[in-house]
Amino acid sequence: MLAALLAATVAGCGSEQEDPPVAPVGAAPSEQPATGAEPSPPAAPPATVDPCALVTRKEAEQLAGTKLDAAVPVRETCTYTGPVTGPTAQVEVFVGDGAKKFLDIERELGHELRPLAGVGDETYASLEAVFVSHSGQWVSVRLVRLNDPAENRAPLERIARTVAGRI
């Protein structure tokens, strides 16, 4: 009886369909197993904009009115800071979702946002930053200084025009 059961089990092993081979993660489409359906082409990665290319060090220094240290890029941001010897100054550039979130927070806080006509698709200026949208891409430039914010209005508007031309 045991011999008959063992024989039936062994005979049944060859009759089951085997699972198709699985390609390793990250394998190229040509390495994928054939399934009868055409694989869809990989989605193109979203276009990236280098935030440090949108505002150069020289432009950041003009905006801040002082010398600044070299750019510190981190993902979708670029920061220029004043030297430790002073004066206090910082220029921050945000690209993408972070820039849009910054604008949304400014709105939620009720901060004054002035539209800037003729700059990008949609542009706003606050006392400390500008927010530029062009072709679906948001960029913000924030200026930190210990001065009367009214002094920053024209320089921020100039940098908004520069950024809009580079997006």
Backbone as a printed PyTorch tensor [residue, N CA C, xyz], in Angstrom:
tensor([[[  0.8270,  -1.1690,   0.0000],
         [  0.0000,   0.0000,   0.0000],
         [  0.8740,   1.2360,   0.0000]],

        [[  1.8790,   1.2720,   0.8870],
         [  2.7860,   2.4050,   0.9640],
         [  3.5350,   2.5710,  -0.3440]],

        [[  3.9140,   1.4420,  -0.9660],
         [  4.6300,   1.4970,  -2.2290],
         [  3.7480,   2.0860,  -3.3130]],

        [[  2.4450,   1.7630,  -3.3280],
         [  1.5170,   2.2920,  -4.3290],
         [  1.3280,   3.7900,  -4.1390]],

        [[  1.2220,   4.2550,  -2.8900],
         [  1.0540,   5.6740,  -2.6000],
         [  2.2890,   6.4530,  -3.0230]],

        [[  3.4860,   5.9090,  -2.7440],
         [  4.7250,   6.5550,  -3.1230],
         [  4.8510,   6.6240,  -4.6390]],

        [[  4.4700,   5.5740,  -5.3460],
         [  4.5340,   5.5410,  -6.8000],
         [  3.5930,   6.5840,  -7.3930]],

        [[  2.3950,   6.7370,  -6.8290],
         [  1.4270,   7.7190,  -7.3330],
         [  1.9350,   9.1370,  -7.1130]],

        [[  2.5720,   9.3870,  -5.9780],
         [  3.0910,  10.7190,  -5.6760],
         [  4.2010,  11.0770,  -6.6270]],

        [[  5.1360,  10.1310,  -6.8570],
         [  6.2550,  10.3900,  -7.7600],
         [  5.7420,  10.5910,  -9.1740]],

        [[  4.7820,   9.8260,  -9.6160],
         [  4.2400,   9.9480, -10.9670],
         [  3.5450,  11.2860, -11.1420]],

        [[  2.8940,  11.7900, -10.0970],
         [  2.1750,  13.0590, -10.1850],
         [  3.0920,  14.2580, -10.2020]],

        [[  4.3110,  14.1310,  -9.7330],
         [  5.2240,  15.2690,  -9.6710],
         [  5.5630,  15.7830, -11.0550]],

        [[  5.6940,  14.9380, -12.0010],
         [  6.0500,  15.3830, -13.3430],
         [  4.8840,  15.9510, -14.1030]],

        [[  3.6490,  15.7360, -13.6440],
         [  2.5040,  16.2030, -14.4080],
         [  2.0990,  17.6290, -14.0480]],

        [[  2.6010,  18.1570, -12.9330],
         [  2.2350,  19.5290, -12.5660],
         [  3.0030,  20.5030, -13.4290]],

        [[  2.3600,  21.6750, -13.7400],
         [  3.0450,  22.7100, -14.4930],
         [  4.0190,  23.4240, -13.5810]],

        [[  5.1640,  23.7350, -14.1350],
         [  6.1520,  24.4780, -13.3510],
         [  5.8710,  25.9650, -13.4910]],

        [[  6.1700,  26.7220, -12.4430],
         [  6.0450,  28.1730, -12.5050],
         [  7.0890,  28.7010, -13.4710]],

        [[  6.7470,  29.7610, -14.2160],
         [  7.7500,  30.3220, -15.1240],
         [  8.8920,  30.9290, -14.3160]],

        [[ 10.0750,  30.9770, -14.9200],
         [ 11.2070,  31.5550, -14.1980],
         [ 10.9480,  33.0310, -13.9000]],

        [[ 11.4450,  33.4900, -12.7930],
         [ 11.2740,  34.8780, -12.3860],
         [ 12.5880,  35.6000, -12.6260]],

        [[ 12.5040,  36.7360, -13.3230],
         [ 13.7050,  37.5150, -13.5890],
         [ 14.1160,  38.2500, -12.3260]],

        [[ 15.4010,  38.4560, -12.1600],
         [ 15.8600,  39.1830, -10.9750],
         [ 15.3340,  40.6150, -10.9800]],

        [[ 15.1930,  41.1880,  -9.7980],
         [ 14.7440,  42.5690,  -9.6740],
         [ 15.7030,  43.4720, -10.4250]],

        [[ 15.1520,  44.3900, -11.2160],
         [ 15.9800,  45.3160, -11.9730],
         [ 16.4800,  44.7470, -13.2850]],

        [[ 16.0130,  43.5400, -13.6740],
         [ 16.4650,  42.9390, -14.9240],
         [ 15.9300,  43.7400, -16.0960]],

        [[ 16.7080,  43.7810, -17.1600],
         [ 16.2800,  44.4720, -18.3670],
         [ 15.1120,  43.7240, -18.9870]],

        [[ 14.2620,  44.4270, -19.7860],
         [ 13.1120,  43.7600, -20.3930],
         [ 13.4850,  42.5240, -21.1960]],

        [[ 14.6520,  42.5020, -21.8560],
         [ 15.0480,  41.3370, -22.6430],
         [ 15.3430,  40.1420, -21.7390]],

        [[ 15.6020,  40.3850, -20.4680],
         [ 15.8740,  39.3100, -19.5310],
         [ 14.5980,  38.8160, -18.8600]],

        [[ 13.4720,  39.4900, -19.1060],
         [ 12.1980,  39.0990, -18.5080],
         [ 11.7030,  37.8240, -19.1890]],

        [[ 11.0280,  36.9420, -18.4640],
         [ 10.4950,  35.7330, -19.0860],
         [  9.3520,  36.0910, -20.0230]],

        [[  9.1840,  35.2990, -21.0670],
         [  8.1030,  35.5250, -22.0240],
         [  6.7780,  35.1340, -21.3770]],

        [[  5.7960,  36.0270, -21.4410],
         [  4.4880,  35.7390, -20.8530],
         [  3.3930,  35.7960, -21.8970]],

        [[  3.7410,  36.1000, -23.1310],
         [  2.7480,  36.1970, -24.1770],
         [  2.2700,  37.6250, -24.3790]],

        [[  2.4550,  38.5020, -23.4120],
         [  2.0450,  39.8970, -23.5460],
         [  3.2930,  40.7500, -23.6820]],

        [[  3.1790,  41.7960, -24.4710],
         [  4.2970,  42.7100, -24.6380],
         [  4.4960,  43.5130, -23.3620]],

        [[  5.7160,  43.6090, -22.8640],
         [  5.9440,  44.4300, -21.6700],
         [  5.7720,  45.9040, -22.0180]],

        [[  5.2360,  46.6620, -21.0800],
         [  5.0780,  48.0900, -21.3250],
         [  6.4340,  48.7480, -21.1490]],

        [[  6.6940,  49.8050, -21.9310],
         [  7.9920,  50.4670, -21.8110],
         [  8.1130,  51.1170, -20.4350]],

        [[  9.3300,  51.1920, -19.9150],
         [  9.5000,  51.8130, -18.6040],
         [  9.1140,  53.2920, -18.6630]],

        [[  8.5270,  53.7780, -17.5910],
         [  8.1310,  55.1810, -17.5320],
         [  9.3800,  56.0430, -17.4620]],

        [[  9.3330,  57.1720, -18.1590],
         [ 10.4650,  58.0940, -18.1370],
         [ 10.5350,  58.7590, -16.7710]],

        [[ 11.7320,  58.8970, -16.2280],
         [ 11.8330,  59.5700, -14.9380],
         [ 11.4450,  61.0340, -15.0950]],

        [[ 10.8990,  61.6550, -14.0440],
         [ 10.5270,  63.0590, -14.1550],
         [ 11.7690,  63.9100, -14.3860]],

        [[ 11.5800,  64.9660, -15.1590],
         [ 12.6930,  65.8570, -15.4320],
         [ 13.1390,  66.5080, -14.1220]],

        [[ 14.4360,  66.5520, -13.9320],
         [ 14.9440,  67.1620, -12.7110],
         [ 15.6070,  68.4860, -13.0520]],

        [[ 15.4700,  69.4090, -12.1380],
         [ 16.0640,  70.7250, -12.2960],
         [ 17.0800,  70.8870, -11.1780]],

        [[ 18.2850,  71.2820, -11.5170],
         [ 19.3350,  71.4940, -10.5290],
         [ 19.0890,  72.8290,  -9.8390]],

        [[ 18.7270,  72.8190,  -8.5620],
         [ 18.4270,  74.0820,  -7.8840],
         [ 19.6210,  75.0320,  -7.8270]],

        [[ 20.8420,  74.4990,  -7.7940],
         [ 22.0230,  75.3650,  -7.7500],
         [ 22.3000,  76.0130,  -9.1080]],

        [[ 21.7350,  75.4600, -10.1730],
         [ 21.8770,  76.0740, -11.4970],
         [ 20.8270,  77.1630, -11.7120]],

        [[ 19.7520,  77.1160, -10.9350],
         [ 18.7100,  78.1400, -11.0640],
         [ 19.1400,  79.4680, -10.4570]],

        [[ 19.9150,  79.4130,  -9.3790],
         [ 20.4470,  80.6120,  -8.7280],
         [ 21.9290,  80.3520,  -8.4680]],

        [[ 22.7770,  81.0820,  -9.1600],
         [ 24.2190,  80.9000,  -8.9820],
         [ 24.6760,  81.5710,  -7.6880]],

        [[ 25.8800,  81.2570,  -7.2960],
         [ 26.4390,  81.8730,  -6.0890],
         [ 26.4900,  83.3970,  -6.2270]],

        [[ 26.9290,  83.8540,  -7.3930],
         [ 27.0180,  85.3110,  -7.6260],
         [ 25.6300,  85.9530,  -7.4990]],

        [[ 24.6200,  85.3160,  -8.0650],
         [ 23.2560,  85.8520,  -7.9690],
         [ 22.7380,  85.8100,  -6.5340]],

        [[ 23.0690,  84.7350,  -5.8150],
         [ 22.6670,  84.6370,  -4.4070],
         [ 23.3290,  85.7460,  -3.5930]],

        [[ 24.5910,  86.0400,  -3.8900],
         [ 25.2920,  87.1170,  -3.1860],
         [ 24.6710,  88.4760,  -3.4940]],

        [[ 24.2790,  88.6990,  -4.7400],
         [ 23.5980,  89.9520,  -5.0900],
         [ 22.2720,  90.0610,  -4.3450]],

        [[ 21.5460,  88.9530,  -4.2630],
         [ 20.2670,  88.9330,  -3.5560],
         [ 20.4670,  89.2130,  -2.0690]],

        [[ 21.4690,  88.5980,  -1.4650],
         [ 21.7170,  88.7390,  -0.0330],
         [ 22.4620,  90.0290,   0.3140]],

        [[ 23.1070,  90.6260,  -0.6680],
         [ 23.8520,  91.8480,  -0.4080],
         [ 25.1490,  91.6150,   0.3440]],

        [[ 25.6760,  90.4010,   0.2830],
         [ 26.9250,  90.0690,   0.9750],
         [ 27.5450,  88.8270,   0.3560]],

        [[ 28.8000,  88.5810,   0.6750],
         [ 29.4700,  87.3540,   0.2390],
         [ 28.8140,  86.1550,   0.9120]],

        [[ 28.7460,  85.0480,   0.1910],
         [ 28.1640,  83.8100,   0.7190],
         [ 29.1280,  82.6590,   0.4810]],

        [[ 29.0000,  81.6400,   1.3100],
         [ 29.8010,  80.4330,   1.1240],
         [ 29.3020,  79.6610,  -0.0940]],

        [[ 30.0760,  78.6840,  -0.5180],
         [ 29.7170,  77.8510,  -1.6680],
         [ 28.3790,  77.1440,  -1.4260]],

        [[ 27.7360,  76.7960,  -2.4980],
         [ 26.4250,  76.1300,  -2.4450],
         [ 26.5250,  74.7790,  -1.7440]],

        [[ 25.4590,  74.4640,  -1.0150],
         [ 25.3240,  73.1440,  -0.4000],
         [ 24.0520,  72.5230,  -0.9830]],

        [[ 24.2130,  71.6530,  -1.9950],
         [ 23.0370,  71.0020,  -2.5760],
         [ 22.6450,  69.7590,  -1.7860]],

        [[ 21.3540,  69.6170,  -1.5370],
         [ 20.8090,  68.4260,  -0.8920],
         [ 19.4920,  68.1240,  -1.5990]],

        [[ 19.4550,  67.0110,  -2.3180],
         [ 18.3020,  66.5960,  -3.1130],
         [ 17.7710,  67.7610,  -3.9430]],

        [[ 16.5460,  68.2090,  -3.6810],
         [ 15.9060,  69.2530,  -4.4830],
         [ 16.1020,  70.6360,  -3.8800]],

        [[ 17.1920,  70.8320,  -3.1250],
         [ 17.4540,  72.1350,  -2.5180],
         [ 18.8900,  72.5620,  -2.7640]],

        [[ 19.0990,  73.8480,  -2.6230],
         [ 20.4400,  74.4150,  -2.7080],
         [ 20.4730,  75.5690,  -1.7210]],

        [[ 21.4760,  75.5860,  -0.8540],
         [ 21.5600,  76.6210,   0.1730],
         [ 22.9180,  77.3040,   0.1220]],

        [[ 22.8780,  78.6290,   0.1280],
         [ 24.0650,  79.4550,   0.2340],
         [ 23.9730,  80.1660,   1.5840]],

        [[ 24.9820,  80.0340,   2.4170],
         [ 24.9540,  80.6800,   3.7330],
         [ 26.0680,  81.7090,   3.8380]],

        [[ 25.8120,  82.6970,   4.6870],
         [ 26.8270,  83.7010,   4.9540],
         [ 27.9260,  83.1010,   5.8000]],

        [[ 29.1340,  83.6670,   5.7180],
         [ 30.2360,  83.1410,   6.5290],
         [ 29.9570,  83.3570,   8.0160]],

        [[ 30.5850,  82.5550,   8.8450],
         [ 30.3480,  82.6440,  10.2910],
         [ 30.7570,  83.9990,  10.8500]],

        [[ 31.6080,  84.7170,  10.1510],
         [ 32.0350,  86.0420,  10.6010],
         [ 30.9790,  87.1080,  10.3320]],

        [[ 29.9080,  86.7330,   9.5930],
         [ 28.7940,  87.6430,   9.3520],
         [ 28.9430,  88.4070,   8.0640]],

        [[ 27.9550,  89.1430,   7.7150],
         [ 26.6610,  89.3190,   8.3750],
         [ 25.7540,  88.1060,   8.1500]],

        [[ 24.6770,  88.0360,   8.9230],
         [ 23.7230,  86.9330,   8.7890],
         [ 23.0310,  87.0310,   7.4370]],

        [[ 23.1350,  85.9590,   6.6610],
         [ 22.4790,  85.9130,   5.3510],
         [ 22.4080,  84.4640,   4.8930]],

        [[ 21.3150,  84.1490,   4.2140],
         [ 21.1520,  82.8090,   3.6490],
         [ 20.1840,  82.8930,   2.4800]],

        [[ 20.4790,  82.1440,   1.4290],
         [ 19.5940,  82.0170,   0.2680],
         [ 19.3280,  80.5320,   0.0780]],

        [[ 18.0510,  80.1790,   0.0530],
         [ 17.6440,  78.7820,  -0.1090],
         [ 16.8130,  78.6510,  -1.3730]],

        [[ 17.1180,  77.6550,  -2.1810],
         [ 16.3780,  77.3730,  -3.4110],
         [ 15.7450,  75.9940,  -3.2630]],

        [[ 14.4380,  75.9120,  -3.4580],
         [ 13.7030,  74.6530,  -3.3860],
         [ 13.0820,  74.3850,  -4.7540]],

        [[ 13.1130,  73.1370,  -5.2070],
         [ 12.5260,  72.7540,  -6.4930],
         [ 11.5280,  71.6350,  -6.2620]],

        [[ 10.3960,  71.7080,  -6.9610],
         [  9.4240,  70.6080,  -6.9370],
         [  8.4400,  70.7040,  -5.7990]],

        [[  8.1290,  69.5230,  -5.2260],
         [  7.1020,  69.4380,  -4.1860],
         [  7.4290,  70.2920,  -2.9680]],

        [[  8.7030,  70.3910,  -2.6060],
         [  9.0930,  71.2020,  -1.4550],
         [  8.7820,  72.6720,  -1.6630]],

        [[  9.0070,  73.1630,  -2.8730],
         [  8.7030,  74.5630,  -3.1930],
         [  7.2000,  74.8140,  -3.1090]],

        [[  6.4200,  73.8930,  -3.6620],
         [  4.9660,  74.0390,  -3.6340],
         [  4.4470,  73.9530,  -2.2090]],

        [[  4.9920,  73.0510,  -1.4060],
         [  4.5690,  72.9140,  -0.0100],
         [  4.8840,  74.1890,   0.7730]],

        [[  6.0390,  74.7900,   0.5240],
         [  6.4120,  76.0440,   1.1620],
         [  5.3600,  77.1200,   0.8430]],

        [[  4.9490,  77.2170,  -0.4240],
         [  3.9060,  78.1720,  -0.8170],
         [  2.5940,  77.8620,  -0.1040]],

        [[  2.2140,  76.6030,  -0.0700],
         [  0.9630,  76.2150,   0.6030],
         [  0.9820,  76.6130,   2.0770]],

        [[  2.1140,  76.4230,   2.7390],
         [  2.2320,  76.7890,   4.1580],
         [  2.1260,  78.3050,   4.3190]],

        [[  2.7620,  79.0450,   3.4450],
         [  2.6480,  80.5100,   3.4970],
         [  1.1830,  80.9430,   3.3900]],

        [[  0.4370,  80.2930,   2.5070],
         [ -0.9890,  80.6030,   2.3590],
         [ -1.7580,  80.2450,   3.6230]],

        [[ -1.5000,  79.0520,   4.1700],
         [ -2.1880,  78.6070,   5.3870],
         [ -1.9280,  79.5560,   6.5550]],

        [[ -0.7320,  80.1010,   6.6260],
         [ -0.3760,  81.0150,   7.7030],
         [ -0.9300,  82.4230,   7.4820]],

        [[ -1.4910,  82.6490,   6.3010],
         [ -2.0720,  83.9560,   6.0030],
         [ -1.0410,  85.0150,   5.6640]],

        [[  0.1610,  84.6040,   5.2640],
         [  1.1800,  85.5740,   4.8820],
         [  0.8030,  86.2360,   3.5650]],

        [[  1.1530,  87.4980,   3.4520],
         [  0.8340,  88.2490,   2.2410],
         [  1.6350,  87.6910,   1.0600]],

        [[  0.9390,  87.3670,  -0.0140],
         [  1.5560,  86.8780,  -1.2440],
         [  1.0910,  87.7640,  -2.3890]],

        [[  2.0310,  88.4770,  -2.9900],
         [  1.7120,  89.3520,  -4.1160],
         [  1.9620,  88.6020,  -5.4200]],

        [[  0.9750,  88.5510,  -6.3110],
         [  1.2290,  87.9330,  -7.6180],
         [  2.1920,  88.8150,  -8.4250]],

        [[  3.0760,  88.1780,  -9.1690],
         [  3.9750,  88.9030, -10.0630],
         [  3.5610,  88.5880, -11.4960]],

        [[  2.9460,  89.5330, -12.1430],
         [  2.4440,  89.3380, -13.5070],
         [  3.5980,  89.2140, -14.4980]],

        [[  3.4070,  88.3310, -15.4800],
         [  4.3710,  88.1870, -16.5600],
         [  5.6260,  87.4160, -16.1940]],

        [[  5.6180,  86.7340, -15.0650],
         [  6.7730,  85.9450, -14.6400],
         [  6.3220,  84.4970, -14.5140]],

        [[  6.8250,  83.6250, -15.3780],
         [  6.4250,  82.2240, -15.3390],
         [  4.9310,  82.0730, -15.6020]],

        [[  4.4140,  80.8940, -15.2750],
         [  2.9830,  80.6420, -15.4400],
         [  2.1980,  81.1880, -14.2530]],

        [[  2.8420,  81.1760, -13.0900],
         [  2.2140,  81.6330, -11.8510],
         [  3.3590,  81.9770, -10.8970]],

        [[  3.3740,  83.2010, -10.3860],
         [  4.4680,  83.6320,  -9.5160],
         [  3.9320,  84.5200,  -8.4060]],

        [[  4.4700,  84.2940,  -7.1980],
         [  4.0730,  85.0750,  -6.0280],
         [  5.3230,  85.4990,  -5.2740]],

        [[  5.1960,  86.6300,  -4.5750],
         [  6.2860,  87.1110,  -3.7320],
         [  5.7460,  87.3940,  -2.3410]],

        [[  6.5180,  86.9990,  -1.3340],
         [  6.2030,  87.3460,   0.0520],
         [  7.3140,  88.2900,   0.5190]],

        [[  7.3410,  88.5870,   1.7960],
         [  8.3860,  89.4580,   2.3230],
         [  9.7610,  88.8060,   2.3080]],

        [[  9.7870,  87.4620,   2.2750],
         [ 11.0760,  86.7750,   2.3570],
         [ 11.3490,  85.7790,   1.2400]],

        [[ 10.3900,  85.5890,   0.3270],
         [ 10.5750,  84.5550,  -0.6930],
         [  9.7760,  84.8560,  -1.9480]],

        [[ 10.1520,  84.1470,  -3.0230],
         [  9.3710,  84.1530,  -4.2600],
         [  9.0680,  82.7110,  -4.6240]],

        [[  7.9360,  82.5210,  -5.2900],
         [  7.4560,  81.1970,  -5.6910],
         [  7.1260,  81.2770,  -7.1730]],

        [[  7.7960,  80.4780,  -7.9800],
         [  7.6460,  80.5380,  -9.4310],
         [  7.2060,  79.1780,  -9.9460]],

        [[  6.1600,  79.1790, -10.7830],
         [  5.7270,  77.9620, -11.4600],
         [  5.8470,  78.1770, -12.9620]],

        [[  6.4650,  77.2100, -13.6170],
         [  6.5870,  77.2560, -15.0720],
         [  6.5560,  75.8240, -15.5900]],

        [[  5.6740,  75.5550, -16.5270],
         [  5.5300,  74.2200, -17.1260],
         [  5.3330,  73.1460, -16.0680]],

        [[  4.5540,  73.4620, -15.0270],
         [  4.2460,  72.4870, -13.9890],
         [  5.3190,  72.3000, -12.9370]],

        [[  6.4240,  73.0180, -13.0480],
         [  7.5310,  72.9070, -12.0980],
         [  7.5190,  74.1030, -11.1510]],

        [[  7.4900,  73.8550,  -9.8380],
         [  7.5380,  74.9150,  -8.8350],
         [  8.9570,  75.0910,  -8.3220]],

        [[  9.3370,  76.3550,  -8.1230],
         [ 10.6270,  76.7160,  -7.5370],
         [ 10.3660,  77.8390,  -6.5510]],

        [[ 11.0160,  77.7720,  -5.4020],
         [ 10.9570,  78.8970,  -4.4720],
         [ 12.3780,  79.3110,  -4.1060]],

        [[ 12.5250,  80.6000,  -3.8790],
         [ 13.7970,  81.1530,  -3.4330],
         [ 13.4930,  81.9520,  -2.1750]],

        [[ 14.1500,  81.5690,  -1.0910],
         [ 13.9320,  82.2220,   0.2000],
         [ 15.1930,  82.9780,   0.5940]],

        [[ 14.9970,  84.1980,   1.0810],
         [ 16.1000,  85.0370,   1.5300],
         [ 15.9750,  85.2880,   3.0200]],

        [[ 17.0610,  85.0250,   3.7430],
         [ 17.1060,  85.2890,   5.1830],
         [ 18.1490,  86.3800,   5.4080]],

        [[ 17.6980,  87.5070,   5.9390],
         [ 18.5890,  88.6200,   6.2870],
         [ 18.0290,  89.3220,   7.5050]],

        [[ 18.8830,  90.0170,   8.2120],
         [ 18.4470,  90.8100,   9.3600],
         [ 18.3730,  92.2750,   8.9140]],

        [[ 17.3550,  92.5600,   8.1120],
         [ 17.1620,  93.9130,   7.5920],
         [ 15.6670,  94.1640,   7.4430]],

        [[ 15.3280,  95.3430,   6.9840],
         [ 13.9330,  95.6650,   6.7060],
         [ 13.5150,  94.8560,   5.4690]],

        [[ 12.5170,  93.9800,   5.5980],
         [ 12.1070,  93.1540,   4.4610],
         [ 11.7140,  93.9500,   3.2160]],

        [[ 11.3060,  95.1860,   3.3740],
         [ 10.9490,  96.0110,   2.2140],
         [ 12.1510,  96.2050,   1.2900]],

        [[ 13.3500,  96.1750,   1.8560],
         [ 14.5730,  96.3100,   1.0510],
         [ 14.7710,  95.1140,   0.1180]],

        [[ 14.1420,  94.0020,   0.4130],
         [ 14.3510,  92.7630,  -0.3540],
         [ 13.3760,  92.6020,  -1.5080]],

        [[ 12.3740,  93.4400,  -1.5560],
         [ 11.3050,  93.2700,  -2.5520],
         [ 11.8360,  93.2530,  -3.9930]],

        [[ 12.5480,  94.2850,  -4.3940],
         [ 13.0460,  94.3650,  -5.7770],
         [ 14.0420,  93.2470,  -6.0870]],

        [[ 15.0200,  92.9620,  -5.1970],
         [ 15.9420,  91.8590,  -5.5010],
         [ 15.2330,  90.5030,  -5.6230]],

        [[ 14.2160,  90.2450,  -4.7840],
         [ 13.4720,  88.9870,  -4.8890],
         [ 12.7090,  88.9100,  -6.2080]],

        [[ 12.1220,  90.0240,  -6.6270],
         [ 11.4000,  90.0270,  -7.9050],
         [ 12.3540,  89.7960,  -9.0700]],

        [[ 13.5670,  90.3640,  -9.0040],
         [ 14.5620,  90.1310, -10.0640],
         [ 14.9530,  88.6560, -10.1310]],

        [[ 15.1760,  88.0360,  -8.9580],
         [ 15.5820,  86.6250,  -8.9710],
         [ 14.4360,  85.7500,  -9.4630]],

        [[ 13.1900,  86.1430,  -9.2040],
         [ 12.0330,  85.3800,  -9.7150],
         [ 12.0550,  85.3760, -11.2440]],

        [[ 12.3540,  86.5100, -11.8510],
         [ 12.4160,  86.5950, -13.3210],
         [ 13.5610,  85.7300, -13.8650]],

        [[ 14.6880,  85.7630, -13.1710],
         [ 15.8440,  84.9500, -13.5870],
         [ 15.4980,  83.4610, -13.5300]],

        [[ 14.9050,  83.0460, -12.4050],
         [ 14.5480,  81.6290, -12.2220],
         [ 13.5220,  81.1880, -13.2590]],

        [[ 12.5150,  82.0160, -13.5220],
         [ 11.4730,  81.6660, -14.5010],
         [ 12.0810,  81.4320, -15.8770]],

        [[ 13.1110,  82.1740, -16.2240],
         [ 13.7750,  82.0050, -17.5160],
         [ 14.6400,  80.7560, -17.5930]],

        [[ 14.9190,  80.1390, -16.4520],
         [ 15.7990,  78.9590, -16.4330],
         [ 15.0570,  77.6450, -16.2090]],

        [[ 13.8250,  77.7160, -15.8060],
         [ 13.0850,  76.4690, -15.5350],
         [ 12.8040,  75.7770, -16.8580]]])
